[in-house]
Amino acid sequence: MSTLPPRHGFVLRNARLVAALTLAGLAGGAQAAGSEIEQLKAQLRELAARFGQLEQRNQELEKKVGELSATAPKAAPIEARVKALEDAQAATDQALLTDRLSENEPELVTRLKAVETQTLAMQKPVRQIEALEGITVEGGLVAVAQRVNGAGTDSGQRESRLNYRGDIEVTLPGGEIGQAEGTIYAQLRFGQGEGVALRPTYTSTTNSSTFQVAGVNDPDSSFAVLAQAWYQLNVPLPFDGYKAYSRQRLEFTVGKMDPFVFFDQNAAADDETAFFLNNAFVHNPLLDSGGDAGVDAYGFTPGFRAAYVNEQDKAGVWSASLAVFGSGPATSFSGSLGKPFVIGQLEYSTRFFDGLPGNYRLYVWRNGRATDLDGNEQAHGGWGLSIDQRVTDDLTLFGRFGNRSSGTASFDRALTLGGELSGGAWGRASDGLGLAAGLLRTSDDYRRVSTSRGNERVAEIYYRYHVNEQIALTPDFQWISRPGGDDGAGDVKAFGLRATLGF
């Protein structure tokens, strides 16, 4: 605002006129005063000049204020602005009542609805992933074509057979009990083809991949069985410790299972779909081919296992486990659980040969329902070793030894040795060349009641060629000398081709 309004300027001008008249009167009456009056008149003139400058400055300010007032926007009344805000809020609230988009709704609401739609669309796959977290599904198919010479067949004629087998394995989270975590495992198995029927040998089969449901009237049909279904609880130790820092644990497993998943394992010889096909190399011959494991016709049995695992030592991991499995009719849930198959194992995993991994296992067993030489029920016991050690980046060696310490059977000792050389040595790291040899000793009891005097000797060689990550082809050759300990029997020769598909 101006410091001197127009009416104040008028008063100032009148005051100046009065001051001039007063000065004139003073001048007329001051001739007698002399020099004092002259000095007063000079001061009055100086004061009048200063009033003139102030009036000019006041006019300039009034002009600028007028210009600014003409160009400045007029502020809306506060009531109008408040009403506009209330109307905008009401429009936003009304638009948020529906999920539909409209061109008449505020832009902010449209953008908010778009963000909500994208968030909901992302939440659905996130919920699906959370629901599937911890669930794994694996499967595989294996097919084997095999031809055995006449000296090796039960009929005395050369025979060829084709079979296939499929497995689907599902692992699910089994919940938590305190700090303990559970796991649920199930396996379905299906297939057709029983393979070539061999003449009497200690080696039960040259093709361990065969599978066919027994007692099926229609051989053209393929049936599946629930091979395994068990629950395992892992309990970290100490009980009151912090689970993330635990280096010890207890494992409890109960259900229908394959005992060889937990005992007599071997990194180079325990999977007939990838390594050796001859049953003498897949597991300890005394337990599997010799029948001391007491499993059902498909290799499974119900049971309970407890294990202690210690990972505190940086040099290696050691564990101790004990299991009780059904034997005889109990394997098919149709007989008593008495006289079970009991096995205990000590295992040590470490790194020798410049840090290369190796596993060393010692186990003992007792089966109260094994079979003697006459086919009668008899208790068998024994002990065994299973060792695998990588000695170079490409070469893994293995060895197994089994000794029956009680009970009578056709053979009572078994030694198998071999290894696999990975294709990394010739630029195909996924390929593998395997070679193994074994000796199955005829027992003294069997020598007394039969003509068998020798020891059965077994050998196998294969080359696994990976077509891609899922498909592998494996040519295979096996040789059995003195089958069944018979010195006069011809050698068994088996040629085969295995194809595997994994997913």
Secondary structure, 3 states (H helix, E strand, C coil): CCCCCHHHHHHHHHHHHHHHHHHHHHHHCCCCCCHHHHHHHHHHHHHHHHHHHHHHHHHHHHHHHHHHHHHCCCCCCHHHHHHHHHHHHHHHHHHCCCCCCCCCCCHHHHHHHHHHHHHHHHHHHHHHHHHHCCCEEEEEEEEEEEEECHHHECCCCCEEEEEEEEEEEEEEEEEEECCEEEEEEEEEEEEECCCCCECCCCCCCCCCCCCCCCCCCCCCCCEEEEEEEEEEEEEEECCCCCHHHCCEEEEEEEEEECHHHCCCCCCCCCCCCCCCCCHHHHCCCCCCCCCCCCCCCCCCEEEEEEEEEECCCCCEEEEEEEEEECCHHHHHCCCCCCCCEEEEEEEEEEEECCCEEEEEEEEEEEEEEEECCCCCEEEEEEEEEEEEEECCCCEEEEEEEEEEEECCCCEEEEEEEEEEEEHHHHCCCCCEEEEEEEEEEECHHHHHHCCCCCCEEEEEEEEEEECCCCEEEEEEEEEEECHHHCCCCCCEEEEEEEEEEEC
